């Protein structure tokens, strides 16, 4: 797990290699097991291996998505082949919405506003699929909210693993939500960027305290996107690098069940109790926070930055007994 087998990395063929190794892990490993699959697709720069190039009408974005779908299907088929499907919970999700600033190669948030980097619904609301034949009915849809932070307590409960009582977990188990059709365990869910609260969800209501510019409006796309791709000579990149935040005091209130595009802010006077409850929850939550140590800041040890191409500036190699000194790696 800590040996570099290719440097610099070549994405072509990477997905197939990962699938082969994951199938071997499932086939040869012991039960129970935990497998975390973090594919390079669908991140920019988009790519697809030769068997999938030209397989869709959506260009390289669609081709890469087809390869991703194939890889997931291979894993599900392996579980079925080994007779493990009904005993294995599979979760498919994403860490953020589409990267609208790179035009067609970044995806589309459809009827939601914003994308990657924003705290509008297009940036933080992502599809999640749970699969466990015989335990989770097929074709059932839920509009309740969860977060990737919920996966640790969910898997721990299913594995009958007791988390330390002294460990403060921000997530909550989704076991009842997944298997009993229970509502979300989150009465209020806070959305932070660094130390700042950007928004909060309470049921269908959303309280917005800060926003960043939407860097994919019509003017930007006309300027920066040529034939669906980001133009390297576009003289409008500042529109997307300017992430000046707007603070909303008082906050904006949206009913995202009726207004998922977040266009029609509701009268604050009608929701004073909602805001008061959210802010009390925020104060109590903040009192439990413990600052973490950044793992990839400029003072990190260089052994967390693998790079073995000696022709590249500011690049270090982290195996074969190489020694490191504390300092900047970037």
N, C-alpha and C positions, 0 to 999 in steps of 0.2 A: 503493500500500500504506500510505500514511501520511495519507491524507485522510479526515476524518470526514464521512460522507455522511448520517448520521442521529443526532440527539441530542435528547432521550433515545431510546434504542433501543426499537423495537417488534418483539417477537419474531415476531408474526404475519407470515408471508410471508418471513421471513428465510431459512428453509431453502430455499425455492424460488429465491430470489435467489442463494444460494450455489451451488446446483446449476447454475443457468444460467451463472454465471461459471466454475465448474470445468469444465463441458463446453466452453466457449469456450477455456479454457486448454489442454485436451487436444487440441481440434481445431486450434487455431491455433499452438500452441507447438511448439518444437523438441524432437527426441528426442536423447538420453534426457532424462527430466524427473523431478522430485520434486514430489509434490503432498501437502500435509498438510491434511486435512479435520478440523476440530475443531468438530463441530456443537454447538449450544446444548442440544439434546436429548441425554441424558435428565437434565438438571440441573433442580433446583427453581429457580424456580417452574415447574411443568410447563405446557406449552402445546402446542397443535396448531392448524394452519391450517384454515380452513373446510372444505376438501375431505376432511379426515380426522376432524373432530369427530364423535363418535358412531359411528365406524367399528369400535369394538371393544367388548368386554364388560368392559373393565378401566378404564373412565372415561378421564380425560384422560391418565393414565399410558400406557394402552394405545394411545390415539389418537396420542400423541406418538411412541411406539415404531413405530407403523405408518408415520408420516411419515418417521422416520429410516430405516426399512427401504426405503421408496420411494426416498429420496435415494441410498442406497447402490446400489440396483438401477439407477438412472439412470446412475450412473457406470460400473458394470460393463457396461451395455448400450452406453454410448458407446465404451468400450474395444473391445468386440466389433465395433461398427459400423465403427470405424476400422482394424480388423484388427490391433489392438495387444494383445489379451488374452493371447496366448501369450508375449508379451515383457514383460509388466508384472506385477510382484509387488504384490499388494494385501494389506495387513494391517489387520484390524479388531480393535480391543481397547478397553480402558477403563482409566482411571487409578485407580479404586477401586471397592469394592463399594457396595451400596445404602445410601442415607441413611435408616436406620431411624427416626430421630427425627422424621421428618415423615410418619409413618404410611403410608397407601397410596400417597401420591405419591412415596415414596422407594424403592419396590421391595421385594424380599424376598430374603434370602440363603438361603432354603430350609433345607437340612440343615446349613449352616455357621453357626458362631457369629459374632456381631458383624457390623459393617457399616462404613460409611465412618467414618474417624477412629480405628478400632481396628486392632490388628495381629493379631487373630484371623483365621482363614481367610476369614470373610465380609467382611473389610475389605480384604484384599490379594490374594486369589485371584480372578482375573477370567478370563472366557472370551477366547480369542484365536483368530481365524480367519485362515488364510493361503490365498490364492487365486491360482493361476497355472496355467490349463489347459494340460495337456500336460507340465507339470513337477512339479506337486504333485497326487497322486491325490485324487480326490473321496472323501469319506466316511471318511477315515482319521483316527483319534483318537490323540492322544498325552497321556500323563499326566506327561511330563517338564516341568521348570520352565524358564521364561525370564523376562525382565524387559524393560520398555520401554527400558531403557538398552542393550539388545542391538541395537536397531534401527540405531543409527549404524554400528557395525562391520559389521552384516549388509549394509546398503545400500552401504557403502563397498567391501566385498569384491565384491559383485555388479557394481558400477560400475568395478571395477579402480582404485579411488582409494586412494592410499597415505596413510594417516594419519601425521602427524608422529611420529617415534620418541620425541620428548620429551613427547608428550601421553599422560598416564595415563588410560586408558579403563576405567571400571568395568564396562562391558558386554562381552560376547563375541559373536562372530559366530554366528548360528543357521543359516548356510547348510547345513552338513552335517546338522543336525537337520531342516531343512525339506525338503531335496532328496534326502538319502541315508538318511533314517530313522535317523539316528545319535542317541545319547543326548544329554541336555542338556550343554552345555559347562561348566555350573556344578557343581562338586563340592560347594561350600558357597555359599549365598547369604545375605547378611546383610540384615536389615531394620532401618533406623534411623529414629528421629524426632529431628530436631535432632542433638545430639551423642551421643545415647543409643542403645545397641543394645537393641532390643526383642525380637527373635527371630532365629533362624537356621534355615535349611533345609539338610539334608544327606540327599539321597535322600528317602525317605518319613518321615524323622525330623525333628522340629521341637523346637528348644530355645528355651524362652520365659524371658526375663529380666525383662520388665516387661509389665504389662497395665493397661488403663484400664477403667472401668466400662462395662458394656453398657447403653446408654441406651434400650433398646427391649424391656425385659422385660414380662411380662404386666401387672404393676402400673402401669407407666408408660403402656402403651397404653390401659388402662382409664381412666386419669386424663386423658391428653392427647388421645386420638384419639376424635373424635365423628363417626360415620358415615364412618369411614375417613380423615378429614381432621384436621389439627392444629387444636385448639381455641385461639383467641386468648386465651381467658379461663382456660385450664387453670392451676391453681395447683400445678404440679408440674414446671415447666420446669427447676428447679434440679437435678433428677435427670439432666438431659442437659447442663447447663452445668458440672457438677462433674466435671472430667476429672482428678481426683486419681489419680496413678499408683501402682500397687502393684509394688514391686520384689520379685522372687523370688530369694532367695539361700538355698539353692542353686536353680538354675533348674528349671523344670518340663519334663518330657520327654513328648512325644506321638508316637505313630505315626499320622500323619494319613491314611494309606491305610486303616487299620482304624478310626480314630477321628477323622473329619474335623470332628466337632462339638467336639473338644478338651475332652472331659469326663473321660477316664480317664488321669490322669497316671501314668506308668510309674515303677518304682523306680529312683531315681538310681544306686544301687549297681550296677545292671546295665548302665549306660551311661556309666561314668566315662571310658572311652577316647573316646567320642563327644564329650563335653563338653570334654575336654582338647584334642582336635583342633580343635573349633570355636573355642575361646578362643585357641589359638595362631594360627589363621587371622585372627581378629579383631585380635590385637595386630600382626601383620604388615601387615594391611590399614590399620589406623589410622595406622601409621607413614608411609604414603604420602599421607595426606590433606592438602590445602592449603585453608585457610579461604577461602570465597568472599565476595564483596561482596553483601549483600542488595540487590535491585533495587527493592523496594517497601517499604522501612522508612521511618520517619518523617523521615529525613534525605535521602531521595531527591529529585532534582530533579523539579519538578512536571510536566515534559513527558512523563513516563511515565504520567500520570493524565489521560486525555482526558475532558473534560466541558465541554460548551458551553451548558448551560442556566443562564443567569445568575440564575434564580430559586432555584437550589439552593445551600444554604450549602456552604462548603468545596469549591467546584467551579471548575475552571479549564479554559480552552480551549487546545488545543495546536496550532493551525494559524493561517494568515493572518498569519504574522510576529509572533505574540504572543511577548513576552519573558518570561522566567521568572527568578526568584531562588531560590537554594537554600533550602529550608525545608520545613516540614510541609505535606503536601497532604491530610491526613486530618482 
